[in-house]
Amino acid sequence: MKESLKDSGIPVTSIKSIGISNQRNTFVTWDKTNSKPAHNFISWQDTRGAMISTDLNNSYLLAGLRSLSAIAHKITGGQRWAAGTSIGFSTVQACVGLAWVLRNNEESMRLHREGKLLFGTIDSWLLWKMTEGTVHATEYSNISATGLWDPFIMNWNTFGIKLLGIPTSIFPKVLESSGEFGKLNPAVLGTSIPIAGICADNHAALFGQCCFQPGDVKCSLGTGCFMAMNTGDNAYASVHGLYPLVAWRFNAKTVYMVEGVGKNAGGIIEWAKSCGFIDSIEAATETAQSISDTDGIYFVPGISGLSHPYLDDTATGLLLGLNRNSKKEQIVRAILESISFTIKDLASTIDLDIPDLKMKCVLVDGGVTHNEFIMQYAADLLNMEIRVASQKEMSSQGVAFLAGIWAGIWKQDELYKLNPESKIFSPNPDENSRNKNSERFSEWVRAVQRSLLWNHKSSS
């Protein structure tokens, strides 16, 4: 913080409020008496809890609950019952990782027995440290993604919490996304500044992209691929396991979103770099565009399992269709295409689950947007515009907006003018090209099916 303030040249007295946006579902547990972590951060990509999620998802208990939910939904039409028809756990959710920690980490188990243990996602941990251990809190967008929260009743998911054996005594209090959480310890910057905005990364990016209306869609392409649709004041259920989440909440008004997750986007680019396939994300555009197609090569980005709509932590990465004439350029193009296919897959799933809210375009942000091939191919697959944000770090912009609203710097309807687009990718209007893209997507989905349950034996 000190270095950022120094580089900006802004006097500390000009700062009216601080916002925190964080990688969601990554968490830590710690000793509340001395603030010492019990372990390293457990990332949202950590799969050590796969056995817990797989066993629960395959249990007779959840199978029975899905059946009962289907009957209740048929009778009542309630969205919460509809969500119950596809209820399940994923290692992406912090609740699974937390359950694993409480069964396997000796220090966490000891602290719990002694009544000293606290749990928090990164925002909670930063807030605890920034306020010198005086505030143990989170906010609605972060907690709603963990699997510990029921967005339909806006309260703790007591069923899931009991099923996983997690003690509620370690949980933070839940506050609104825009509001005063506490004050920065004056020892940090020489003055006490209100911490007035906290929002999870994908949710903050949705706010930063000014997706304020139901049906607005944005896709953040960082380590993973996160597509979110604003669903207004309705928490929509999904038969494909899409998460109905709290997008943000302030002034006592809750805005919901539905989200599809692809575990790997930028993560695949980094893997391809480490293997020598790609030098940089920008240079990969030229490589992919130097050939017309992959000659039947497909890549499935399941190196840490697959999320929506497959929800298979045991899936594997897969490269198939190789022959004696296969070239490096074709493999590179197949890797990049897999990210565009993932965007298409998520969009199609959201469209199937929420037919009354139609996408008109997709707003994108994140480091992967530097690759123009991925952006153009995604526009062609979706047959709609892809609009790239001028600000690549939209999570930061979104939480700055939220902190600024609390501080009275601006009003929500004034934010549109602060979010210009840098580039628009329009779909290829040629019908033959669209048909070819549709066929390639169908073949890629067939390849995905080959990757499923590959690591099932090793995780059970």
N, C-alpha and C positions, 0 to 999 in steps of 0.2 A: 504494500500500500504506500509506503514511504517513497519507494522508487517510482511508482506510477505518478504520484503527486509531484515529485521532483521533475520528472520528464514532461509533465503537462504544463508546468509553469503556472498553475492555478494556485492562488493562496488558499490555505486550509480554511480560512475564515469565509471563503466563498461557497464552501460545500454546505448545502442545506440538508441533505439526507443521503444515506447510503443504501444501496440495494445489493442483494445477494442472489445470484442465479447459480445453480449447481447441477452437476451430473446426478441425475435422479437414480434412486434405488441403490446407489453405492452408500454403504453405511459403516459405522463403527460402534463398538460398545466401550464404555470407559468407567473408571472409578470416580464417583462423584465427590469423594473426599480430597482427591489430589489431581484430578483431571488427567490421569494417566490412562492412555488407551490400553485395552486388554489385548489388542491384536492390530495388525495392519488393516487398512480399509478393505472391505469385502466388495469387490466390483459387481456391477449389474451383469457382467459377462462371466462371473465365476460360476462354474457348473458343479461344484463339489456337493451341492444339495440335490443333484439330479435324482439320486435314489429316493429321496424323500418325496419329491414331486411326482416321480413316476409311480411309486407305490401308492400314493394317495389317489392319483388320477385313475389308477386301475383298480381301486378298491371297490368292494361291494357297497360301501357306505355312499361314496360319491355317485356310483351308478344308480343306486336307489334314489338319491336326492335329485339327480337329473330326471329320472322318470316321474317322480312326484311333482317336480317343477313343471314338466311338460303338461301334466294333467291340470295343475293349478292355472297354468297360463291359458290353456284351452278354455277353462271355465271363466276366468276373470279377465284375461287379456292384459294382465299387469306386466310392465316392463321388467320388474324385479324377478318375476317368475320366469320370464323369457331368458333372462341372464342365467338363471339357475339351470337351464337345460344344457348349457355348455360349460358349467362350472368346472374349474380345474386350477392347478397351480403350475407355475413356471419358475425356473431358476432366475429369470429376469426380475422377478419380484423379490423385494428385500425380505419379505416374510419367510421365504424358503431358506435364504442364506442365514437369516437370524436363527431359525430353528436348527440349522446345521451347527452354527456356532455354539448354541446353548447345549448341544449334545456332544460337542467335540473339543471345544476350547476350554482348557482347565482353568485359566484365569477368569474367564467370563462366568463359568459355573461357580467358582469360589466367591466372586464378588456378588453374585446373585444370592448365594446362601447367606452371605453376611449383610445383605440389604444395601449394598453400595453400588449396584450396577445401574447404569443408564444406557439407553439406546438412542441413536439418532442417525438420520441421513446426513449428508455433508453439510447441509444448511444448518441443522441443529448443532453440529459440532463446531462450525464456524461461529455461530451465534453464541454458543457457550464460551468459546475462547475470547471472542471480541468483547464480551461483557464481563470478562474475568470470572466466569463460573456463576453468574447470578441469574441467567435466563436459560431454562431448558425448554425449548419450544420449537415447533415447526409450523408449516402453514398447509392449507388445504390441497394445493396442487401436488406437493411432495408426498404427503401422507396417503393421498388417494391412489397413488401408483404402486404402493408397497404391497397391496393385498391385505393390509391390516385394517382398511377403511371400507365401509359400505357407502358408495356415493348415492344410493337410492334413498337411504334414510339419514345420510350425513352424520354418521356415527361409526363407532368402532365395529369391525366385523367380528363379533363375538364368536360366531360359529367357527370361522377359520382360525381365529386366535387360539381357541380351545383345542381344535383339532391338531394344531401344530405344537401345542404345549408351551405357548409363549406367555410369560407373566406380564400383566398390564402395568405393574408397578414401575417398569423401566421405561414406559412411553413418555414422550414429551407432550406438553399441552399444544393444542392446535389453534392457530390464530389466522386472521385474514391476510390475504396476500399483500395488500396495501394498508399500512397502518404502523404504528410505532411498536416495535418488538422490544426495544431496549436502546441503550446508548453505548456507543463505542467507548471503551476504556480510554480515558484521556492520556494515559501513558503511551498510547500507540502513536498518535499524531499531535499530541500537545493540547488537544481540546476534545470535548465530548460532543459527538455528532449522533443524531438519531438514526437508527437502523430502521428504515421505514418501508422497505419493499423486499419480499422474498418470494421467489417463484422458481419452480423446477425448469430445467433447460428447455424442454420441448414446449411446455406451456408458456414460458416467457417468450419464446420465439414466436408462438402464435399471437401473443399480445403485441410483440414488437413488429410483426408483419401487419398489424392493424386488422386482423381477422376478427372483427367485432360482431359480424352478422352470421346468423345460422346458415350453414352451407359453405361458408368460407373455408378454404383448405390451404394448408401449408405443409411443406415437407422439408425437414431438416436433415441434411446429409453430412453428418460428421463421422464419428466412428461407426455408428449405425445409421439406419434409414428409418426416420420417424415421421409418419404421415398422420396429421391430425385434422379433424373437421370440427368446427364450432357447431354445437347442436343446441345452442341457446339455453333455455331453462329446463330442457329435457335430458335426462340421463337415459340414453338409448341402450337397449340390450343387443346382444350379438349372438347369432348361432355359430359364428366362426371364431369366437373367443376374443374378439376385439374388446379393448378395455374401455368401458364408460368411466371417464375420469372427470374430476373437477379441473376445469381449465384455469380458473382463478375465482376468487371471491373477495369483494370489498364493498363497503357501504351496505352490508347485509344482503347483497345480491350475489347469487351463485351462477356462474356460467359453466356449462359442461362441454366436454368434447369427447369424441370417440377417436381412438388411436390404434393404428396398426404399426407393428414394429418389425423391421428387418434387422437382424442382429449385426449384419456386416455391410458397410458401404466403404467408408474411409479405411476401415480395418482391413478390407480386402486389398485396397490399394497399397497399404503399408506391407501386407504380406507379399504382394506381387513385387514390390521394391526389394524386399529382403531376399527373394528368390532370383532376382536379376531380370525379371520380365519387363519391369518398368523403371525408368530413371526418375521421372517426375510425373505428377498428375497432368501437367500441361503438355509435356512431350508425348504422353500416351495418346492424346487426341490425334496428333499427326500420324502416329503408328496405326491407330485404328482406321483412320480415314484413308490410309495408303492402299487399302484393299477393299473390295466391294462386299465381301462376306467372309464368314469363318470356315466355309467349306464343310459345314455340318458339325463343327465343334461347339460344344456347350459346356458352360462352367456353372456349377451350383455352389453358391457362397456359404456352405454349411460348416465352415471350419470351427464354429462353436455352437453348432446346432442351428435349428431354424425356428423362427417365431411364426408370425401370422402369414397365412392362415393355417399353417401345418402344426404349429405348437409341438415340435419334436426336438427335445434337448439331445436326443441320441442320433440325430441326423449327422451326416458327414459331408465334408467338402468333396466335390466330384468334378473331374474333367474327363469328358468322354466324347467320342466321335473322331478320335485321332486315327491317322493313317500314315503311310510312309511319306506322303507328300506334305504333311502338316508343317506349318511354319510358325515361327515365334510371333509374327504379326497377327496371325489368326488366333493364337492363344490369347494375346493381349486384347484383341477385339472381343473375344468371348468373355473375358473377365469383365471388361467394361460393360458389355451388353447385359451381364447378369445383374448389375446394379440398376440399369434401366428396367429390366424385367421385374426386379423386386418392386420398383416404384409402380409399375403397371399392376402387379399382383395385389399390392396393398390398396390401390385405387379401386380395382375391381371388387375387392372384398368389401370395402366401405360402401360402394355403390349397391351391392347386393343386400347388405344389412340395413341400409338406411335409404330406401328408394324414394322417399318423399323429400330428400334434400339432395339436389343434383349439383355436382361439381361443374363450374364454368371454366375454371382455370386452376392451376396449382402454383402457389408462391413458394419458391425454394430459397434456401440459405445453407450455409456451411461450406467447408473447404472443398468438398467434392464438386461444387458448382464451377470450380475453375476448369473442369474438364468439359469442353463444349460438345464433344461427341456424346457423352452420357446425357447431357441436357437435351440435345436435338433428338436423339433416339427415343428418349422418354416422351417428348412432345409428339413424335410420330406414332408411338405405341398408344398413347392416350387419346390421340386425335384432338388435342386441345393445347392451348398456350401454356408454356412454362415461363414464369416470370421470375427472374433472378433479382434478389434484393441487392441494393447498392451497398448496404452494410452487411458484411459477411457474418458478423457475430451478433445475430438477432436476439439471442438469449440475453446478452448484456443490454441491448437496446430496450428489450421488453421490460426487464426489471428496473432499468433506469426510468422508463415511463411510469411504472407503478410507484416507485419512490418519489418521483417528481409530482405525481398527482396528489399524494399525501401532503407534500410540502407546498402545494398550491402554485407550482411553477407553470403548470398547464392543466387543461381539462381534457378528458378523453377524446372528445370530438375534434380537438385541435391537433391530434397526433398524426392524422393522415398526411398532412403536408410535410411532416418530418421523416417520411418513409418513401422516398422516390425509388423507382426501379432502375436497374442499371442496364438490363438487357432482356429482351423477350424472344423466346424461341417458338416459332409458329410451326404447326404440323405440316408435313408434306401433303399437298392436296391430291396427289396422284393415287387413284383407287387401286391400281395394281401394286403399288408400293405398300399401301395399307394392308392389302390382302396377304402379301408376303410377310409383313411384320407380324400379322395375326398368326400365321402358320408357324413362324419361328417361336413366338411366345408359347403356342400350344406344345411345340416340341420341347421347349425348355421346361414347361410344367411336367412333361413326361419324364424328363431327366431328373427333376426334383424327386419324383416318386421313387426313383432308383436309389436315392440317397437316404431315404427315411429308415429309421430303426436300425441303422448300421451298427451303432455302438450299444444296442439294447442289452446284449448279454453282459457286457462289461460294467453296466450301471445298475444291474439288478442282482 
